[in-house]
Amino acid sequence: MKMTLKLATILLAVYAWTTTQAQVVPAATGPSGLPVIGNMSYSMRYSQAAFLYGGSEGNPVSSILSADVNYVHPNTRLPFNLSYGGGYMWSIAGQSLGTGVFQHLFVSQGLVQRRWNILASENVSYTPEAPITGFSGVAGTGEPIGTSGTSPASGQSILTINTRTLSNAANLELGYNLNYATTLNVGGGWQLLRFPDGNGMDSEGEQANVGITRRLDARNSIAGQYMFSHFSYSASSYDGGVAGSFDTNALTVDYQRSWNRQLNTNISVGPQWTSGSDSSLVPPTKTIMVNAAIDYQFKAESANLGYNHGINGGAGYLPGATVDTVTGGLSRLFERTLTIGITGSYERTAALENVGGASDARFGGAQSAMQLGPYFSVFAGYTAIDQSTNLAPQTNVLNQLYQVISFGVAYSSREARRR
């Protein structure tokens, strides 16, 4: 009930605020003088996927019906972005594995003034297993892979099978320009992870940050930031039946560089430390927080590579954990009709508690899509997920190789093709 009220309040507030603003801001106009309502694209897909898995479920075959919508409002003073991806998966052969509804919604609203700006965002997802690939997080849908984008706000670095999860992250950021090159940044956020079937540890977190960003020149900027986070988790079999909480503090220095219009890099490094309500579960821990990313975007191809190291809420099966993540992707368009994408990642999650465990997850995927005309295309994909863990035995935590082979057909708007 508490989570539902928070989510409803945030969504209603964002809706009411954006509606009010829309009534007082004149509509943008295009080169012809006609109103511009924004840039919208959409796609609808049907696919069949075979799941090669050695568990008790056997090797089921499922059908997946999915769709995605992307909308960007062109108003520079009130920038708005909405991305949705979701669908329904059902079994057509063998036992069901992760069937049901899956959805992911990301929405952001900005307000830009002369010296200050505000950005509010909401990132909500509901999946039948830990998110793996694509915007929806579900392998085999046929949605583009290998590109950089907003992922589900789950923090589930421990991969699961046939496990429904609900995750949400709401954030508010304020920037104030002290002068032409220096900006004061203040922000906060709230996140949660829920397991409706009780086969994971529910957790919740709040976060606040403050920092200074200094633009060195047109291509380089540096920033310093302090971040405080509070994580709490419910009593469950994963924490000895005792609810608890812990805090993290971090001081980081961030350096960003735009090498040219296509290549951007970013690195953030600094100390991070914790303190908990129960030292037997979450002992005082010190580590180095690292976030690094390389992003390349060109007309026919895009590539991204990232590394993250730090402490999170425990991924649903630990009362706090240290996580190392390496991700990468590549997407390329050939002759305007054939798109090939590849993606991969490695995630290691180690418990903070004195007597705990760890999991190592590896993922790789490849997909090709052939355009058949202005609107229709066919696609085929392969995904392999492998995880090894010495955590307490759980039937829904993946502990072996898991493969997905899929093919299907898609209908997309012209705008979606150009994206």
C-alpha positions in Angstrom: 0.0 0.0 0.0 2.8 2.4 0.9 4.6 1.8 -2.4 1.3 2.2 -4.4 0.5 5.5 -2.8 4.0 6.9 -3.5 3.9 5.8 -7.1 0.4 7.2 -7.6 1.3 10.5 -6.0 4.4 11.0 -8.2 2.6 10.1 -11.4 -0.3 12.4 -10.6 1.9 15.3 -9.7 4.0 15.0 -12.9 0.8 14.7 -14.9 -0.8 17.7 -13.3 2.3 19.8 -13.6 2.9 19.1 -17.3 -0.8 19.7 -18.1 -0.7 23.1 -16.4 2.4 24.1 -18.2 1.0 23.0 -21.6 -1.9 25.4 -21.1 0.3 28.4 -20.7 3.1 27.7 -23.2 2.5 28.6 -26.8 2.7 25.6 -29.2 5.9 25.3 -31.2 5.7 25.8 -35.0 7.6 24.2 -37.8 9.2 25.8 -40.9 5.7 25.9 -42.6 4.1 27.7 -39.6 2.0 24.6 -38.8 1.9 23.4 -35.1 4.6 20.8 -34.2 3.3 18.3 -31.7 6.6 16.5 -31.3 8.6 13.6 -32.7 6.8 10.2 -32.2 7.7 6.8 -33.4 6.3 3.3 -32.7 6.8 -0.3 -33.5 4.7 -3.5 -33.1 6.2 -7.0 -33.1 5.3 -10.7 -33.0 7.9 -13.3 -32.3 8.3 -16.9 -31.2 11.1 -17.9 -28.9 12.6 -21.2 -27.8 14.1 -21.3 -24.3 16.9 -23.8 -23.9 17.1 -24.4 -20.2 18.0 -27.5 -18.3 15.8 -26.9 -15.3 12.5 -28.7 -14.4 10.7 -26.4 -16.9 12.3 -28.3 -19.8 12.7 -26.3 -23.1 9.5 -24.4 -23.6 8.5 -22.4 -26.7 6.6 -19.1 -26.3 4.9 -16.4 -28.4 5.7 -12.8 -27.6 3.5 -9.9 -28.7 5.2 -6.5 -28.0 5.2 -2.8 -28.9 7.2 0.3 -28.2 6.5 4.0 -28.4 8.9 7.0 -28.3 7.9 10.6 -28.1 10.0 13.7 -27.8 8.5 17.2 -27.5 10.5 19.8 -29.4 9.9 22.7 -26.9 13.4 23.8 -25.7 12.0 25.4 -22.5 9.8 22.5 -21.5 11.6 19.4 -22.9 9.6 16.2 -22.6 10.5 12.6 -23.3 8.5 9.4 -23.1 9.6 5.9 -23.9 7.4 2.8 -23.5 8.1 -0.8 -24.3 6.0 -3.8 -23.2 3.9 -6.7 -24.3 2.6 -10.2 -23.4 4.4 -13.6 -23.5 2.5 -16.9 -23.4 3.6 -20.5 -23.7 2.7 -22.5 -26.9 4.7 -25.7 -26.2 6.2 -27.2 -23.0 5.9 -25.7 -19.5 5.5 -22.0 -19.0 8.6 -20.0 -18.3 8.3 -16.3 -17.5 4.9 -15.9 -19.2 2.7 -12.9 -18.6 2.8 -9.2 -19.0 6.0 -7.1 -19.1 6.2 -3.3 -19.3 8.8 -0.5 -19.0 8.0 3.2 -19.0 10.4 6.0 -18.8 9.1 9.6 -18.7 11.0 12.9 -18.1 9.9 16.5 -17.9 12.2 19.4 -17.9 11.9 23.2 -17.2 14.7 25.4 -18.5 15.1 29.0 -17.5 17.8 31.5 -18.0 19.9 30.6 -15.0 18.3 27.4 -13.7 16.7 24.2 -14.9 14.7 21.3 -13.4 14.4 17.7 -14.6 12.0 15.2 -13.1 12.0 11.6 -14.3 10.2 8.3 -13.6 11.5 4.9 -14.6 9.1 2.0 -13.9 9.3 -1.6 -15.0 7.4 -4.9 -14.5 9.1 -8.0 -15.8 8.6 -11.8 -15.5 12.3 -12.3 -14.7 15.4 -10.1 -14.0 15.8 -7.7 -17.0 18.4 -8.9 -19.5 18.4 -7.0 -22.8 16.7 -4.3 -24.7 14.5 -1.5 -23.4 11.8 -3.9 -22.0 14.5 -6.2 -20.5 13.0 -9.3 -22.1 15.1 -11.3 -24.6 13.5 -12.5 -27.8 11.1 -9.6 -28.4 13.0 -8.3 -31.5 13.5 -4.8 -30.2 16.8 -3.2 -31.1 19.9 -4.2 -29.1 23.4 -2.9 -29.0 22.4 0.7 -28.6 22.7 2.9 -25.5 19.5 3.8 -23.7 17.5 3.8 -20.5 17.4 0.4 -18.9 14.8 -0.9 -16.4 15.4 0.6 -12.9 15.8 -2.7 -11.2 19.3 -3.0 -9.9 18.9 -6.8 -10.4 22.5 -7.9 -11.0 21.5 -11.4 -9.7 19.6 -13.0 -12.6 16.4 -14.9 -12.0 14.0 -17.2 -14.0 10.2 -17.1 -13.8 10.3 -14.4 -11.1 7.9 -11.4 -11.4 9.5 -8.1 -10.3 8.3 -4.5 -10.0 10.9 -1.8 -9.9 10.6 2.0 -9.8 13.0 4.9 -9.7 11.9 8.6 -9.4 14.4 11.4 -9.6 14.4 15.2 -9.4 17.4 17.3 -10.4 18.0 21.0 -10.1 20.8 23.0 -11.8 21.6 26.6 -11.1 24.1 28.5 -13.2 26.4 30.5 -10.8 28.2 32.0 -13.8 28.8 31.2 -17.5 30.9 28.1 -16.7 29.9 27.0 -13.2 26.7 25.1 -12.2 25.4 24.1 -8.8 23.6 20.7 -8.9 21.2 19.5 -6.3 19.1 16.3 -6.6 17.3 13.5 -4.9 15.6 10.2 -5.7 13.6 7.3 -4.5 13.7 3.7 -5.7 12.1 0.4 -4.8 12.2 -3.3 -5.8 9.3 -5.6 -5.1 8.7 -9.3 -5.6 4.9 -9.9 -5.8 5.2 -13.7 -5.4 7.4 -13.4 -2.3 10.4 -15.1 -4.0 12.9 -12.3 -3.3 13.7 -9.6 -0.8 11.8 -6.4 -1.1 14.0 -3.3 -0.8 13.6 0.5 -0.9 16.1 3.3 -1.1 16.3 7.1 -0.9 19.1 9.2 -2.3 20.3 12.9 -2.2 23.2 14.6 -3.9 24.9 18.0 -4.2 27.7 19.0 -6.5 29.5 21.6 -8.6 30.1 21.3 -12.3 32.8 23.5 -14.0 33.0 23.7 -17.8 36.6 24.0 -18.7 36.0 24.7 -22.4 33.6 23.7 -25.2 34.6 20.0 -25.0 35.7 19.4 -21.4 34.0 19.7 -18.0 34.8 18.6 -14.4 32.6 18.1 -11.4 32.7 17.2 -7.7 29.8 15.5 -6.0 28.7 14.2 -2.6 26.0 11.5 -2.5 24.1 10.0 0.4 21.9 6.9 0.1 19.7 5.0 2.5 18.6 1.4 1.8 16.1 -0.6 3.8 15.0 -4.2 3.3 12.1 -6.3 4.6 12.3 -9.3 6.8 12.7 -12.5 4.7 14.5 -15.8 4.5 17.4 -14.0 2.7 18.3 -11.8 5.7 17.6 -14.3 8.5 14.1 -12.9 9.0 15.3 -9.6 10.3 14.4 -6.3 8.6 17.2 -3.7 8.5 18.8 -0.8 6.7 22.1 0.8 5.9 23.5 4.1 4.6 26.1 4.8 2.0 28.2 8.0 1.5 30.3 8.8 -1.6 32.5 11.6 -2.7 33.4 11.6 -6.4 35.2 13.6 -9.0 33.7 13.5 -12.5 35.4 14.3 -15.8 33.6 14.5 -19.1 35.0 15.1 -22.6 33.4 15.4 -26.0 36.1 14.4 -28.5 33.9 15.3 -31.4 30.2 15.2 -32.3 30.2 11.4 -32.4 32.5 10.4 -29.4 31.9 11.2 -25.8 33.6 9.8 -22.6 32.9 10.1 -18.9 34.6 8.9 -15.8 33.6 9.3 -12.1 35.8 8.1 -9.2 35.8 8.5 -5.4 35.5 6.8 -2.1 32.3 5.1 -0.9 31.6 3.8 2.6 28.6 2.2 4.5 27.1 1.9 8.0 24.2 -0.4 8.9 21.6 -1.1 11.5 23.0 -4.6 12.0 26.7 -5.0 11.6 26.4 -8.8 11.4 24.4 -8.4 8.1 25.9 -5.1 6.8 29.3 -4.5 8.3 31.1 -1.2 7.8 32.5 -1.3 4.3 34.9 1.0 2.4 35.4 0.8 -1.4 36.1 3.0 -4.4 33.0 4.0 -6.5 33.7 4.0 -10.2 31.5 4.9 -13.2 33.0 5.1 -16.7 31.4 5.2 -20.1 32.3 5.6 -23.8 29.6 6.4 -26.3 29.9 6.6 -30.0 27.1 7.7 -32.3 27.2 8.0 -36.1 24.8 7.8 -39.0 25.0 4.1 -39.6 26.5 2.7 -36.4 26.6 3.2 -32.7 28.7 1.7 -30.0 28.9 1.9 -26.2 31.1 0.6 -23.4 30.7 1.0 -19.7 32.1 -0.1 -16.3 30.5 0.5 -12.8 31.8 -0.5 -9.4 30.0 0.3 -6.1 27.5 -0.7 -3.4 23.8 -1.2 -4.1 20.8 -2.5 -2.2 21.5 -6.2 -2.6 19.8 -7.0 -5.9 16.8 -8.7 -4.2 18.7 -11.5 -2.5 21.3 -9.8 -0.3 21.1 -7.1 2.4 23.5 -4.9 0.5 26.2 -5.9 -2.1 29.3 -4.7 -3.9 28.6 -4.9 -7.7 31.0 -4.8 -10.6 29.4 -4.4 -14.1 30.9 -4.3 -17.5 28.5 -3.7 -20.5 29.0 -3.1 -24.2 27.0 -2.9 -27.4 27.4 -2.3 -31.1 24.7 -1.6 -33.7 25.2 -1.1 -37.5 22.9 -0.4 -40.5 24.0 -2.0 -43.8 22.6 -0.7 -47.1 19.6 0.9 -45.3 17.8 -2.5 -45.1 19.9 -4.8 -42.8 20.6 -3.9 -39.1 22.8 -6.1 -37.0 23.2 -5.6 -33.2 25.4 -7.3 -30.6 25.5 -6.7 -26.9 27.2 -8.3 -23.8 27.8 -7.8 -20.2 29.4 -9.2 -17.1 28.1 -8.6 -13.5 29.6 -9.8 -10.2 27.6 -9.3 -7.1 29.3 -10.0 -3.7 27.5 -9.8 -0.3 28.5 -7.2 2.2 27.6 -9.4 5.2 30.4 -11.2 7.0 29.3 -14.6 5.9 27.7 -14.3 2.5 28.2 -15.4 -1.1 28.6 -14.0 -4.6 27.2 -14.5 -8.1 28.9 -14.1 -11.5 26.5 -13.4 -14.5 27.6 -13.3 -18.1 25.4 -12.3 -21.0 25.7 -12.1 -24.8 23.2 -11.5 -27.6 23.1 -11.0 -31.3 20.3 -9.9 -33.6 19.7 -9.1 -37.2 16.7 -7.3 -38.8 15.9 -7.1 -42.5 13.6 -4.4 -43.9 11.0 -5.7 -46.4 9.4 -2.5 -47.3 8.6 1.0 -45.8 6.9 -0.5 -42.8 7.5 -4.3 -42.4 10.7 -6.2 -41.3 11.7 -9.7 -40.2 14.2 -10.4 -37.4 16.1 -13.3 -35.8 18.1 -13.3 -32.5 20.1 -15.4 -30.2 20.7 -14.7 -26.5 22.9 -16.7 -24.0 22.9 -16.1 -20.3 25.2 -17.9 -17.9 25.3 -17.4 -14.1 27.2 -19.2 -11.4 26.5 -18.5 -7.7 27.1 -19.9 -4.2 24.3 -18.0 -2.7 21.7 -19.9 -0.6 19.9 -22.4 -3.1 16.8 -20.8 -4.7 14.9 -22.4 -7.5 14.3 -19.1 -9.2 18.0 -17.9 -9.1 19.7 -18.9 -12.3 22.7 -21.2 -11.8 23.5 -22.5 -15.2 23.4 -21.7 -19.0 20.2 -20.3 -20.3 19.6 -19.7 -24.1 16.9 -18.0 -26.1 16.5 -18.4 -29.9 13.8 -16.2 -31.5 12.5 -15.0 -34.8 9.5 -12.8 -35.8 8.0 -9.9 -37.8 7.7 -6.2 -37.0 5.6 -3.2 -38.2 7.2 0.2 -37.6 6.6 3.8 -38.4 9.0 5.6 -40.8 10.2 7.6 -37.8 11.2 4.4 -36.0 13.2 3.2 -39.0 15.1 6.5 -39.1 16.0 6.1 -35.4 
